[in-house]
Amino acid sequence: MVFNLPLFIPFLIIPVLNILIAYGVTAIGWMNRVVVMVPWTTPPIMNAYLATGGDWRAAVVHTLIIVMDVLIYLPFMKIADHIFNQSAKEETI
């Protein structure tokens, strides 16, 4: 991340958005609170389901957050790819 500045922006923004969305959904009561400490090796969507004591809505929220994260990262990945391709062209010349 140090030398990849286009990916640094979503790297900082996405965790904040994820926490705000999860907190907001929990605060308004759309999903249960986290009641279990799940091992870190548990797969992501199953992790949310188990951590909330088996609330299926947590798995849905987690899935939507993952999809949102991918959609946010895509433009920045394209920018990083474009910069990489330009630097590769300059090195061959």
C-alpha positions in Angstrom: 0.0 0.0 0.0 2.9 2.4 0.5 3.8 2.5 -3.2 0.4 2.0 -4.5 -1.3 5.3 -3.9 -4.5 4.7 -5.9 -5.4 1.7 -3.7 -4.6 3.7 -0.5 -7.8 5.7 -0.7 -10.2 2.8 -0.6 -7.9 1.1 1.9 -8.7 3.9 4.3 -12.3 4.7 3.4 -13.8 1.2 3.2 -13.2 0.0 6.8 -14.8 3.2 8.1 -17.8 2.7 5.8 -18.1 -0.9 6.8 -18.1 -0.1 10.5 -20.6 2.7 10.1 -23.0 0.5 8.1 -22.8 -2.4 10.5 -23.2 -0.1 13.5 -26.2 1.7 12.0 -27.9 -1.5 11.0 -27.3 -2.9 14.5 -28.4 0.3 16.2 -31.7 0.5 14.4 -32.4 -3.2 15.2 -32.3 -4.7 11.8 -29.8 -7.4 13.0 -28.8 -8.8 16.4 -25.7 -7.6 18.2 -22.5 -9.6 18.2 -22.6 -12.0 21.1 -20.0 -14.6 20.3 -16.2 -14.3 19.6 -15.7 -16.3 16.5 -12.3 -17.5 15.4 -10.6 -15.3 12.8 -10.2 -18.3 10.4 -14.0 -18.5 10.0 -15.1 -17.6 6.5 -16.6 -14.1 6.2 -20.3 -14.6 5.8 -20.4 -17.5 8.2 -18.5 -15.4 10.6 -21.2 -12.7 10.7 -23.9 -15.4 11.1 -22.2 -17.1 14.0 -21.1 -14.0 15.8 -24.6 -12.7 16.0 -25.9 -15.9 17.4 -27.4 -17.3 14.2 -29.0 -14.1 12.8 -29.5 -14.6 9.0 -29.8 -10.9 8.6 -26.2 -10.4 9.7 -25.1 -12.7 6.9 -27.2 -10.7 4.4 -25.7 -7.4 5.6 -22.2 -8.8 5.5 -22.8 -10.0 1.9 -24.0 -6.6 0.9 -21.0 -4.9 2.5 -18.6 -7.2 0.6 -20.4 -6.4 -2.6 -20.2 -2.7 -1.9 -16.5 -3.0 -1.1 -15.8 -4.7 -4.3 -17.7 -2.0 -6.3 -15.8 0.7 -4.5 -12.4 -0.9 -5.2 -13.0 -1.5 -8.9 -12.4 2.0 -10.2 -9.3 2.3 -8.1 -8.0 -1.0 -9.4 -8.5 0.2 -12.9 -6.6 3.4 -12.1 -3.8 1.4 -10.6 -3.7 -1.0 -13.6 -3.6 2.0 -16.0 -0.7 3.5 -14.0 1.1 0.2 -14.0 0.7 -0.2 -17.8 2.0 3.3 -18.4 5.1 2.7 -16.3 5.7 -0.6 -18.1 5.5 1.1 -21.5 8.0 3.8 -20.3 10.4 1.2 -19.1 10.4 -0.6 -22.5 11.1 2.5 -24.5 
